[in-house]
């Protein structure tokens, strides 16, 4: 999974031609670490149809503020530069697939 930053967010996420699930995470967040392998699996399963990227909330405050992220993990799906769905907290793989499928 690719990491994005405040500097690369617009190009990697907002300008993407496929839906993008952004994992707003933090190093100190245990649920963030628990869902990381699931997101890596989904990244391979959706390759070519959607992207999954990570944004370290502690090191990228501008993007975190812009999208009102208050808790970790926050999983936000963007399509065409707009937020189409957002969930807060770790979710099972099936729920994340539903979130991605709805954006395709």
C-alpha positions, 0 to 999 in steps of 0.5 A: 500500500502506498503512503500519501502525505499532505503534499501528495494527497491531491495528485494521488487521491483527488485526481485519481481516475479510480476510487481511493480508500484512504486509511487515516492512521497513526503509529500509536493506534492499535486498531490501525495496526490490526486492520493493516493486513486486511487493507493490504489484502484488499489493495491486491484484490482491487488492483486496477479497480480501486486504490488503497492508500495510508495517510499518517495523521500525526505527520499530515495535519493539513489533510486531517483537518481538511476532512475533519478526521478526529479518530483513528482509524478513519477509512474514507473513500474518495471518487472523482475528488469527492468523499463518497463514504467514511467509517471510523474504527476498524471494520471487518474485511466484508464491510470494507469490501462493501464500502469499496464496492459501493464506490465502483 
